[in-house]
C-alpha cells in the first residue's frame, strides 16, 4: 500500500518524463539521472512535459509501488529547481493534492508553501 510518510525522503526529478515508462524505465532514471538506488526506500517523483500527469516510485518490502495520477483538467504547479532535489513531505502532499491550476485559475496557496520552504 502506498502511503506518504514524513520518514521517507522524496526526490523530485526536474526534467519531463515519458509517462509510458513503467517500473523498469523509472528505475533506470533513478539510477542514471538522480544517482540513487531505486530500492533505497525513498520516493521518486516524475512529471510529464504537459504537467498533467505525475508518477511516484517507491520500494516497499517485497516490491515496487507506483502511484500514478492524471488530471482531467489543469496542471500541477511545481517548484522551480535547478536539479533533482529532496522535497519535504508537506510539499509532496501539496503537489499531489492541492497544486492544481485549472486554466486561468491558479491556487496561490501552493506558491506560499514553496516560498516558505525556499522554493520559487
Secondary structure, 3 states (H helix, E strand, C coil): CCCCCCCCCEEEEEEECCCCCCHHHHHHHHHHHHCCCCCCCCEEEEECCCCCEEEEEEEECCEEEEEEEECCCCEECCCCCCCCEEECHHHHHHHHHHCEEECCECCCHHHHHHHHCCCC
